[in-house]
Amino acid sequence: MARLRLPVLLVLVAFVTVTPFVVMVLVAFAPPGGRTLPGAFDVTRASLRNFTDVLQSADITRWALNSLVYSLVSVLLILLFASMAGYAFAKKRFPGREVLFWAFLATLMVPFQATLIPYYILVSEMGGVDTYWGLIVPTLANSQAVFLMRQFIVQLPDELFEAAKIDGASEWRVFTTVVLPLIRPVLATLGVFVFLWHWNDFLWPLVIGQSEAMRTLTVGLATLEGENVTINQIMAGATITVIPCLLVFGLLQRYLTDSIATSGLKS
């Protein structure tokens, strides 16, 4: 019985976690007409009508494109800037390095809601409202990403960088040919997290994307609740938003396990 405690606990936690997603899918495939539980459990009457209706009644394609641009561009730029900053904080020696790093890390304690108005005023004054760059740029300074990169790179042996310098490699070549290949597991792990953060982000896209054409999926689905749309169609739209997250996790799952396996290794 003692050996079964942990598996039983994990099964219960998994059940509680998965149940909302299962209910969402069941309601999405239920026949139109506002059918929810327990009627949605009748899988013999499953239908794709809710998906076609929500795609026709709302600009889901445009919203999905906005979310994709917002998420993918943010992932690429955050990984680039975080890896460069993490490498500098981990392996470079310069005055004030530790003070600057911990001051930058201290911004984690400041909630985003506290900086929302200053961010909006600054972006608005620069003409970034209702634009992609206004949506993306304020999210690029990610202190959590820099911290994760720094903690991973600091474990890499210094001999690798010294050997590259002896061979005459420039700083940029050391970064691209030595650092980046070695941190691929943490890049993939952080990439998944950053993608999910931006794909599910609601508050900042709501403030910046003021026109319907600049709405993301999360904001667009929230606006459907105030329109003449059934709960089945809303759940169908929510199901569509989950698909890219599952694809990203499935494609990068191997790198996630590699990151976990190598996180405790030293030089």
Summary of the structure (lengths in Angstrom):
residues: 267
radius of gyration: 22.7
end to end distance: 40.8
largest distance: 71.5
contacts: 771
relative contact order: 0.15
helix: 78%
strand: 0%
